[in-house]
Amino acid sequence: MAPELELSEAWVRDQPALQGLQPEQVDSLSLQGTYAGKIVSLGDGLKSFKNLKSLDLSKNLLVSLEGLEFLQSLECLDLYYNHVSSLLEVARLQTLPRLRELDLRLNPVTRKASDYRLFTVSKLQALEKLDDRTIRENERKNAHLHFILKNKANLFPKEKSSLKYIEANVSHKHLSSTTAEFTTRHVSQMTRHQ
């Protein structure tokens, strides 16, 4: 079994590809897990890498994504084959306004959370590609509608069956702007009658 590593800035800076570079000069970084070591925690090891645009942390043992919030310039994040199991950890990525590509394949969260893809698309506004699949505009609309309806159902339990009907009949079909307007109007009317 590979040794487990707690990520530190000193360890990252010691990587051969980074010799002689300051953290702010690095825009792409690959820290894939290997038999020599797997990262279990990020801590603040990436805090100084403010201009990082692409980060590969695949094949590690990450459970938490705490420590990525410092990477405000990050556009591509590869977390393939880690141990992320919670949607709360995925929600941490909302702090990354430029994140366009995310790969979480072979993480427990992709199998455990039935709403994983909808949740991720809904929460990460700039995301264009998730798990090596392009996010289409109708998928983004479906994701937003799904969580609007889900939140309304939790707020107004009497209308839960109506909301489930709308969600079942709208979220799995192609959403035209007319359908989305009708659904939004219908949900608004239902909430006013409470």
Disulfide bonds with the S-S distance in Angstrom:
none
